[in-house]
Amino acid sequence: MAADILALGEAMVEFNQTGAGEGRLYLQGFGGDTSNFAIAAARQGASAGYLSALGDDDHGRALCALWDREGVDRSGVRCDPTAFTAVYFVTHDAAGHHFSFLRSGSAASRMRPEHLPADRIRSAKVLHLSGISLALSASARETCSAAIDIARAAGVQVSFDTNLRLKLWSLEDARAAITQVLRRCDICLPSFDDVAAISGLRDPDAIVDWCLGLGARIVALKLGEQGAIVADASSRHRIPPHPCHAVDATGAGDTFGGAFVARLMAGDALPIAGRYAAVAAALSTEGYGAVEPIPTAQRVRAALEAAG
């Protein structure tokens, strides 16, 4: 059965520094922004699938087992026996969390347009990708562009998270590629710092206007501890932050995006979907790792009811 929400990008095995052992112990988990997005959508009850490539290795098999447990359709994930599955490390200090990646030459970075399952994209309701999906390699960027072409020709909505990572490419290259996709997406999920760097704007409302002006139909600007702004051409809503006991913000933006798109597809009005996503993102920061702390729909609804 085809998935309603398809995400395209790279999944990785994660090693996240914990407070134990004077910071020398790492919790093994999973990550990759678009995979996190798909899992977050699935935990909210959406039909989600993933498009990517993995190496023929233990890390790749672990990711396949993860998607099977989460109910994420992985039939669009290729196995590349000549490449490897990427990994990354997360460390923490007073300034927040920091990433170190081992991904150059990975299976996902070698994706090509001819690898895309076009029929699966055409049968979806939403195709999601990110700035990281674009930054993996030139061939990955071509693959993302081809996927968008397929989606738009079939009337499938395109969801895009800016997720700017300057360790992967230059700001100049990122600005050109990300702006191009912003012009072609329906649902824009930017983070403030990303778009501030790309556009030079510092006012949140001006950033929302900029994204809408490029062509996005819906914008959900993530503002971290200050909540979010969700908007379309006719309305704009400030979403307050949800109180939480944050220990690790890894994947919080991905959780927001997956929950937000899942609720939009379920028929929620813009501010309701935004509030739901903000609560889901906040709850995801209360544990270590990108995937393990992503809340289920039951937990999010309980938090919404408690908040009144």
N, C-alpha and C positions, 0 to 999 in steps of 0.2 A: 504494500500500500504506500502510495507516494506521501511524502511529508509536506505539510503546509508551510513550514518555515525551514528553509535550507540555508546553512551557513557554509561559507567557503574560506579556507585559510589553512593555518598550521596548528596542529595540536602538539603538545610537548609533555614530557615527564618533568615534574617539578621537584626541587629539593629546597625546602623552605626552612630557614634558620628559626629555631625556637629559643625560648629563654632558658632552656635547660642546659646543663653542662657548660656554663659560661659561654653560651653561644656556639659551642662546637658540635651540637647535635642538630641534625636536619630531619625534618619530617618529609617523607616521600609522598608526593601527591601528583596532581595533573594540572595542566594549564594550557595556555594558548587561547587568545582572546575570543576567537570565533567559536571554538569548542566550548569554552565557558558559557558563551551566549546561548548556544544550542542546548546545553544542559540546563541552564537557568530557565529557558523557555519550556523545556520538557517537564521540569519540576513544577511548573505552574499549570501543567495539564495540556500544553500545546503539543501538536504533532510536529516533531523536529527531526531533521536529518543533517548529515555532515558530508561535505565534499573536500577531499584532501588526498594526500599520499603519505604512506608510512614506510619505513624500512622493514625488511624481513628480520626483525630482531625482537628481543624480549620486551623492550619499551613499546614497540608498536603493538605487540600482542596484548600488553597491559592496557593500552588505550582502547583497543577493540573490546576488551572485556568490560572496560568502564562504560563505553557507549551502550553495550548490551544491557548492562545493569540499569542504566538510566533510561532505557527505551528510546535512544537516539538511533535513527536509521543510519547505518554505516555502509550501506550498499554502494554508495558513491565514493568510498575511500579505496584508493588503489594501493597495492603493495609493490614497492620498487625494490627488488632484490639487490640492486647495485648501489643503494644509498642507505642512509641511516635515519632513525627517528631522533628529532632534536630534543635536547634537555636544557633546563635553565635552573639557576640558583637565585634565591631571594634572601637578602640580608636586611637587617633592621637596625636603625639607630635613631637618634633624636630627630633627625630630619625626615624620617619616614622609612619607606621600603625601597630597596634598590635591586636591580636585576642584572644578572650576568648570564649571557646566552652562549650555548654551543650549538649553533644551527647552520652555519655557512656550509652549503653543499648538501643540506638535508633533502630527504625525499620530497617534502612539500615544496621546497624551493625549486625543484625540477619539474613542477607541474607545467603542462602545456595545454593550449586550447583544445587540441584533439583528444585530450583525456577527459574532457567534460561530458557528463551524461546529460545531453541536451534535453531529452524527453523528461527527465526528472525535474529539471529547472522549469520547463514549460508547464508542468503540472502542479508546481508549487503556488502558494499565494504570495510568499515573500522570499526574496534572495537577499541574504545578509553577507556583507564583507566589511573589511576594515582597512585602515591605513597600513597595518602590519601585513595584511594579505598582499597589498600592492608592493610593499618594500622588500619582500623576500628575495626577489630576483627579477630580471627583465622578463623571463618567460612566465613567472607567476603574475606579473603585471599584465602581460598580454592575455593570460588566462582569465584574470578578473574582468578585463575589458570585454572579452568574448562572452563571458557569463552574463554580464550586464546587457550586452546586445541581445542575447537569447531571451533574457527575462523581459526586457522592454518590448521586444517584438511580439511576445506572447501575452502582454498585459499583466505580467507579474510585477508586483511592487519591489523596489530595490531599497534595502535598508543599509545604512553606512555609518560606521563609527570611525571617527578620524584617527584615533589611537596613533598619535605621532611618536615615533621612536627614532631619534636622531642618531642612535648608534647604528642604525640600519642603512641610512642614506642621508644625503645633505638636505638642509632646509630648502634650498632652491629646487631640488628634484622633488622633494615632498610637497612643496607648495604647488608646483605645476600639476602633479598627479592627483593630489587630494582635491584640489579645486576642480579639476576636470570631472571627478566622480561626484562631487557635490552638485555639479550642474545636472547630473543624470540620476540622482537618487530621489526617492519619494519620502523616505523617513530618514532624517538626519539626526545622528546621536553624538554630537560633538562634546568634547570636554573643553572647559574654559581655556586652560593653558595651551591646548593644541591650537585652537582657532586664534587665540591672541598672537601666537607665534607666526601663524600662517598669514593672518590678515593685518596684523599691526593694531587691531582694535583692543580696547581694554574695558569698555562698558558692556556688561552682559546683554542688555537690550539691543545695543548696536550689533553685537555678534549674532543675535537671533535674527535681526533684520538682514544682515549680510547673508546668512544661510538661506533665508527665505527668498531673498533677492536673486540668489544664484539659481533657484528653481525648486528647492525642497518644498514638498507639500506640508510636511510636519517636521518641526524641530524640537528636540528635547535636549537642552543645554545642561550638562552636568556641572554643578558648582561645588562638588565635594561637601565640606562641612556646612556650606550655605544652602544646600538643597539643590533645586533645579528650576529651570523655566521650561514650560512646554507651550508650544504655540503652533498655530496655523495661520492662514491668511486673514481669518476673521476673529481670532481670540488669542489671548495670552494669559497664562496662569503661573503664578509663583508657587512652587511646591516647597514647603518648609522641610528642613532636615528632621529625620526621625531620631529621637534620643537613643543612644546605644552605648555599649562599652567596647569600643573598638580596640582590637589588638593587632589587626593586620588588614590593610585595605586592598590587598592583592585581589584582583578580579571583581572589585565592587562595581566598577563602571560596566563591566560585561554583564553582571547580574542585573543591573538597572536596565540595560538594553534588552536583554532576553525577556525579562519580566514585562517591560513596557510594550514590546512588540506582541508578545503573547496575549496581553490583555486587550490591545487594540484589535487583534484578530478575533478575539472573543466578543467584540462589540462594545467594549467600554468607551465612554466619552473620554476626551483628551485629558481633563484634569483628574479623572478617576484613575485612568491608567498611569498617569504621572505620579500620583500619590502612592499607588500600589508599588510601583517600581522603586520609589524612594525608600519605602519601608523595606522592601526586599534587599536593596543594596546595603542599607544600614545593618540589617541582620547578618549579612554576609561578612561583615568586618569583625564579627565577634568570635571568630575562630581563625586558626592559621591555615593558609593555603587558598588556592583560587577556587577549588571545586567543593571540597568537603563542607565548608560552611554555607554554601548556597541554600537558602531556605526553601522548603516546600510551600505549596499554596496554603496548606492548612496552617503552617506557622505564620505566614504573612497575614492571613485573615485574622488569626488570633491577635496578632499585634495591632492590626487596624482596629479591631473591636475594643481592645484594651485602651487604645489611644483616644477613642470616642470620636 
